[in-house]
């Protein structure tokens, strides 16, 4: 969702304190949300016109015109999960992935 949806409030804790996220994805209800340090900061659809409109405003808007084939940015219901950094030290702990 980075670069697609702005959080409703900045719940970031100071440097040296741990932040927590809970991300819920429900394809049956076309619903996703992010709870950041106990506060829901983002709700979003997983597919449909609203999702397509959000993608259209990002660097992934024309990914089907790139060298790789079958680009369906954000439309895969299964696959791999990765964690991103921005070329600075980053730490993760207590990562849990549950199928609900």
Residue, then its C-alpha position, 0 to 999 in steps of 0.5 A: x500500500x506504500x505510495x497508494x493510500x495514506x494512513x489516516x494518522x501517524x502512529x509511529x513510535x519514537x526511534x528505539x521503540x517497537x512499532x506493531x502492525x496487524x494487516x487483515x486481508x479478506x478476499x470474500x469481503x473485498x476488504x483489507x485494513x492496517x492497524x498500526x500500534x493499535x489504531x486502524x490507519x488504513x482501509x482498502x478494497x482488494x480488487x475492483x474499480x477503487x483498487x484499480x484507481x489507486x494503482x493507476x496513480x502509482x509507478x505500477x500503473x502501466x506495469x503491463x507495458x514493462x518487460x515482464x509478462x502478465x503483470x497484475x500488481x496487487x491482484x495475486x491471492x496467494x504467493x510470497x510475502x517480503x519485507x522491504x527496507x530503504x537501505x537503512x538498518x531495519x529489525x523485525x520481531x515476532x512475525x506471525x502469518x495466519x490464515x483466517 
